[in-house]
Amino acid sequence: MTAPTQTARFVCKAERVRELTDALTHMTRQSPFQVVKIIELTEAQYQHYAAHLGEEAPFITANQTIMGTDKRGVTRCLLITVRSRRDGILIDAQGYDYARYSAYIRDKSRLSLRDIPVEHCGLKLREHRKGRDR
């Protein structure tokens, strides 16, 4: 038995989650997707990433080869989330190092995530480092 088809509204080159939640339904269409890996971030990392979807991210670079659209037109994507949150962001990089296509998921418990691998990611936030004091 195959998993039920899941669909989401993917937005191209969104810069922040707000753009995904504000997407007008007539401007985007529902596309079938399959989560191939779950990337769990800390709350602070998730908040930063949600506000900077257009930035390159190491967890996207490391997983480029498992994302994309298959022969049936199903988008294979990552689910970016926090263990304690209900929501998440679906990402399909299409070979890039950033979220080329992304969709917002309000309730990840409604997704078919059984047997999907989980990666706990240490996304490094941009910090200004000072030189060593001697």
Buried (B, 14 or more C-beta within 10 A) or exposed (E): EEEEEBEBBBBEEBBBBEBBEEBEEEEBEEBBBBBBBBBBBBEEBBBBBBEBBEBEBEBBEBBEEEBBBEEEEBBBBBBBBBEEEEBBBBBBBBEBBBBBBBBBBEEBEEBEBEEBEEEEBEBEEEEEEEEEEE
